[in-house]
């Protein structure tokens, strides 16, 4: 019965258009009233204790690093570097988008920010070259969702806090699946774009490639410093976020000299606004998470799917299907915050590696970002590229299938994540 109360309250408030954070808070209040433990102090205490986590400090600093990268010219130089390397191939601008998406993913960890940057720079070029623009916009959206899978990832930080899983392990475990997502997009792009009659960029001479490489070297060093430092225990993921922000600030102001002192205020305000939205959502969700545990909802759900506990792969398939359905109506962060506390006890009981589960779970929620009707990244790309949302949805369809195919491979062969993870650990 309490599961019904939880679901009806949550989805009922969301259907009425209540913002997700307030819907989660209201859901927690209803659960407290149903369990006859209603106390406003519990709500306040859980919100404060939920947000008062050292690990969550990584979120504002990674968001700030992303803003500084865009304002300081790091993102543009990465795209220029990709164009110099592979822009001359038939369909090369699409390969450039995927190549640049992987590099940007290793810098910011924000799907919306990466998709917006790619669309703003490459869509005008692809339109001028004669590419099918809705398909190109769909590729930008599909490339952008690699960002939360390749570290550093804000989604992994949220999942690690909500599910009590090693964030360093999640970061290391996301590298191979993120690269597989990129390879899946490359294959699909080569299939769908082979018949397009487009203008091909001229092959760049070695001097131009060298110049682009030198120009991008400072941006390309950033993921090496972050991931290398985390891998060898020099600093924690939270400390890595601070280093990323300081590094982006230094490169933008001192090396590239594109980030002016007068622009810093706007950069910090934008990062602060995004941070406040994310952390308020996290704080509200952790109230509901505490009450989910108090109401013993994971045990009730466990009883429903008990026959699957001894069949881990089938359990993973059912969970992934559930997350894909939920992801069509919820954004990435609330999906993680609502479902991870419910599902983690079942995952541990089934003997599934928590890091492997976290990687697959986050990857599934990322696919939800390009799944209608909500599709946050689809809306971002539609707005930036000025392509109607319906056309972007049609354009992203083949790339959505490619991402789902990669997801299916990870479920069928967990060793794809576990073997590299053991080496990286």
C-alpha positions, -999 to 999 in steps of 0.1 A, spaced: 0 0 0 28 24 9 43 19 -25 11 30 -41 10 61 -19 45 70 -29 40 65 -66 6 83 -68 19 113 -48 51 116 -68 37 112 -103 5 130 -94 24 162 -84 47 159 -114 16 156 -137 3 188 -122 34 206 -133 50 209 -98 88 214 -100 106 181 -93 123 194 -61 90 205 -46 73 173 -58 99 152 -40 95 173 -8 57 170 -9 60 133 -15 82 130 16 56 149 37 28 127 25 48 96 34 55 110 69 18 117 74 9 82 62 34 66 86 21 90 114 56 105 120 49 140 105 73 165 119 85 196 100 118 195 118 125 161 101 122 177 67 145 206 76 171 183 93 172 158 64 175 186 38 204 202 57 222 169 64 217 158 28 232 189 13 259 191 40 282 164 24 318 171 15 315 150 -17 288 173 -31 312 201 -32 325 186 -64 293 196 -82 296 234 -80 333 233 -89 328 210 -119 299 232 -131 322 263 -127 349 245 -146 325 240 -175 315 276 -175 351 287 -175 360 264 -203 333 278 -226 341 314 -217 379 309 -219 381 293 -253 389 257 -243 358 242 -259 364 260 -292 400 249 -294 390 213 -289 366 215 -318 392 232 -340 416 204 -331 391 177 -341 384 195 -374 421 196 -382 424 159 -375 393 143 -391 374 171 -408 385 160 -443 368 126 -441 334 122 -459 309 129 -431 339 143 -412 320 170 -394 299 143 -377 331 125 -367 344 158 -354 313 162 -333 317 128 -317 355 133 -312 349 167 -296 320 153 -275 344 127 -259 370 153 -251 345 178 -237 330 150 -217 363 144 -200 364 181 -190 329 192 -178 306 162 -171 275 181 -181 254 168 -210 234 200 -216 265 222 -216 284 199 -240 255 196 -263 249 233 -264 286 240 -271 287 214 -299 255 226 -315 265 263 -314 298 257 -331 291 228 -355 255 231 -366 261 263 -387 291 246 -403 271 214 -411 242 234 -424 265 253 -448 282 221 -459 248 206 -469 243 180 -441 208 170 -431 204 195 -402 179 176 -381 201 145 -382 231 166 -374 212 181 -344 203 146 -333 240 136 -334 249 166 -312 223 155 -286 234 119 -287 271 130 -284 263 153 -255 249 125 -233 283 108 -232 294 136 -208 278 121 -176 294 87 -184 330 97 -190 346 111 -159 345 136 -143 308 131 -140 283 150 -119 259 121 -123 284 97 -108 289 121 -79 251 122 -72 248 84 -76 277 78 -53 263 100 -26 227 86 -29 237 49 -31 269 50 -10 292 38 -38 328 47 -44 329 78 -67 365 70 -77 354 35 -87 325 50 -107 348 74 -124 372 46 -134 343 23 -145 328 49 -168 358 53 -191 353 22 -213 314 24 -216 317 61 -225 342 53 -253 319 25 -265 290 50 -267 312 72 -289 322 42 -311 285 32 -314 277 68 -326 306 67 -351 293 34 -367 257 47 -368 268 81 -383 288 64 -410 258 43 -419 232 71 -420 255 97 -436 271 76 -463 245 87 -489 246 124 -481 261 147 -508 280 171 -487 309 194 -491 340 178 -476 365 200 -458 400 201 -474 427 180 -458 447 202 -435 484 203 -440 507 192 -413 515 227 -402 478 235 -396 473 203 -377 504 210 -356 491 246 -349 457 232 -338 473 206 -316 495 232 -299 465 255 -295 445 227 -278 473 212 -257 463 231 -226 427 220 -229 437 184 -236 460 183 -206 430 189 -183 415 154 -183 450 139 -180 456 158 -149 422 151 -134 420 114 -141 456 108 -135 454 125 -101 424 105 -91 438 72 -104 471 75 -85 455 89 -53 470 123 -56 436 139 -48 399 129 -43 372 136 -69 361 166 -48 396 180 -48 398 173 -85 368 195 -91 386 224 -75 417 218 -95 397 216 -127 381 250 -120 414 267 -111 431 251 -141 403 263 -165 405 298 -149 443 300 -153 443 287 -189 414 310 -200 429 341 -184 467 336 -186 473 312 -215 445 318 -240 437 353 -227 401 350 -239 385 351 -204 384 387 -193 381 399 -158 349 417 -166 333 384 -177 341 365 -145 310 378 -127 286 364 -153 305 331 -153 303 327 -115 266 337 -115 257 312 -141 276 284 -122 259 295 -90 224 294 -105 229 259 -119 245 247 -86 216 260 -66 191 241 -87 210 209 -86 218 209 -49 182 220 -39 170 190 -59 195 167 -42 185 180 -7 148 175 -14 154 141 -28 174 129 2 143 136 24 123 113 3 152 88 2 153 87 40 116 81 42 118 54 15 143 36 37 122 42 68 90 29 51 109 -3 41 99 2 4 131 -15 -9 121 -47 10 86 -46 -4 99 -42 -40 124 -69 -33 95 -92 -24 79 -85 -58 110 -93 -78 124 -120 -55 124 -146 -83 150 -125 -102 175 -122 -73 192 -155 -84 193 -143 -121 215 -111 -120 214 -105 -158 176 -108 -159 174 -85 -129 196 -59 -146 175 -61 -178 143 -55 -158 159 -26 -139 173 -10 -171 138 -13 -187 123 4 -156 149 32 -157 144 38 -194 106 42 -189 111 65 -159 137 84 -179 111 94 -205 94 116 -179 121 125 -154 154 143 -157 187 126 -149 192 138 -113 158 130 -99 158 96 -116 191 88 -98 179 102 -65 146 85 -65 155 50 -78 190 44 -65 181 41 -28 152 17 -38 173 -5 -61 207 -7 -44 196 -31 -16 183 -55 -43 215 -51 -64 237 -59 -34 215 -89 -25 218 -103 -60 256 -100 -59 259 -75 -86 290 -53 -84 278 -19 -71 302 1 -94 291 -19 -125 255 -13 -116 261 24 -111 278 28 -145 250 10 -163 223 28 -142 238 63 -150 243 54 -186 206 44 -188 195 77 -172 217 95 -198 198 79 -226 166 93 -210 180 128 -217 174 122 -255 141 103 -251 109 122 -256 86 136 -242 109 154 -217 144 149 -233 162 178 -217 192 176 -241 168 175 -271 153 208 -260 187 224 -255 199 213 -290 166 224 -305 169 259 -290 206 264 -299 204 250 -334 169 265 -341 156 232 -354 120 223 -344 119 198 -315 100 172 -336 127 172 -362 154 168 -336 135 138 -322 134 122 -356 171 130 -362 182 115 -329 164 82 -334 192 62 -351 217 74 -326 193 65 -297 192 29 -311 230 29 -311 232 39 -275 206 13 -265 227 -14 -284 258 -5 -264 237 -7 -232 225 -41 -242 262 -52 -247 271 -41 -212 242 -61 -197 250 -92 -217 288 -89 -210 294 -73 -176 331 -81 -180 333 -51 -205 331 -29 -174 345 -52 -147 378 -62 -164 390 -27 -172 377 -15 -138 399 -41 -121 430 -28 -140 422 9 -134 416 4 -97 
